[in-house]
Amino acid sequence: MKLKNLIGDRFKEKPSDCVIDSHALMLRGAYMKNVANGIYSSYLPLRRIARKIEQIIREEMDLIDGQEVLFPVVLPAFLWQESGRYETVGNELVRFHDRNKSPLVLGMTHEEAAVSLVREYGQTYSKYPFMIYQIQTKFRDEARPRGGLIRVREFTMKDAYSFHTSQEDLEEYYMRCFRAYENIFSRVGIPEVISVASDSGMMGGNISHEFMLLADVGEDSIVICRECDYRANMEAAESIVLNKKDDVSEQLTLVHTPNIHTIEDVCIFLKSSEEKSCKAVVYQKNTDDSYVVLFIRGDLDVNETKLTNHLGCDIHPAVITKESGLNAGYIGPYNLSGNFTILFDKSLEHTNNLSCGANIEEYHYTGLDISRDIGDVVYNDFAKITEGGICPKCGKSSISISRGIEVGNIFQLGTKYTKAMNMQYIDNNGVSNYPIMGCYGIGVGRLAASVCEANHDEYGPIWPMSIAPWQVHICAVRSDNQEVKDYADKLYSELQEKGVEVIYDDRNVSAGVMFSDADLLGIPIRVIVSPRNMKDECCEIVSRDKSIHHKEALETVCSKVIELIK
């Protein structure tokens, strides 16, 4: 490919709306162009990168007996109604009607389509196990697209679905896929990716893992133990708080707290710590707008994923009205009455002498002892784990929290979809059973952006050889010099004849412009042909990561480049 024919303009200025380096560099380097919020068109360099990533994924999926299929982008609503997700998934799912008024959806994930494809085939145990996968365009109407290809609305994804007749067989295959994912991330150039336990979310199932690239710009919080191998997404990490009651429980006392609403101000006014307070966090269920009042220790935050999973429905922050029966800023568990769902976090277990709202305007209580003043209550884990918190695995106060980009996920779905969609098989005893499913996803564009995020400098991406859009970049400095032009043309032809992927810049531009564009394209090996080099009968061979920079005799440049590629 000659650079002068490559569609797309590269530029130096960082776009003002880019907060993530990979986003800015891929726009500046003419990898993609924004079409709408969270929707991009791809230029040739990104398409070549994506094809290589897809090929690596295909090879690894085929090695674990995967069979490639292709599902429709547009799906009939009745498939999602069968699984129950048509009603339960929120606005991320695009619902519409065709000209015949038939309800349809845009596929954002394809569990239903997978079951629909194989439920007639898989009617006998002898057909199991098997795995199908696709690499397909999907659309998810994200509320807040961000970071270029890190979080988009339209994207290409590899999703795979395995079917089994026993939990043991699923677990064995799950680990095969786990290892295949490690191979994929290593091959594309980010072997530092870690796996973390995660929340299954709308996918369902009990066991799931996310593969995370640790990065300051990541939108996920990753919990890591410094003393053992425990790793989890913040959403799934258990919060452990060890409390010890004071020897003496004080009397429950009503205190006037005028014009004080926040837990911070209350504790300052009462001269007590937030650890000795009980705060109320109020939500409403999306299903019926009923109120959920959650009591938690004052220094902790609510993990809304845990709360949603406990309730079995989505929630939103409450709008507290006069008619609700709740007194905003003064809500407490003592003498709270009304048609509310009342919950207690484990952080309040084994506590006493707490401050809390009194359910009376401008009043709080001190001396709250929940077991004495409220009675027996059920405590559940609704809190976010904190930096320095107790590790759920080794029990040490050794938790650290980092940021990460999710580059893949795997789920043990169980029978959630096969049971809902009545997919059954006859076992060797003639008994009907529901197959057990696993689900395994990787976003291709997000993976490309993540590799760029992990491998770049201030000038552009540093693409690994395995997924670079081209392997070699020839820079013919002063292509108006006939000797330079003749040699660069000859090298270009020789490398292509040897099967090397080459981009060739023979534009009549300054060396600064040429090298700036080369940096933005991030090709692993650069060959510089210039009048000075020709005079010395050599070429400069430079690696994009700056680890190689030497001069090579003209007659051995081609063989040296091939050696470096290998």
Order of alpha helices (4+ residues) and beta strands (2+ residues): alpha-beta-beta-alpha-beta-beta-alpha-alpha-beta-beta-alpha-beta-beta-alpha-beta-beta-beta-beta-beta-alpha-beta-beta-alpha-beta-beta-beta-beta-alpha-beta-beta-alpha-beta-beta-beta-alpha-beta-beta-beta-alpha-beta-alpha-beta-alpha-beta-beta-alpha
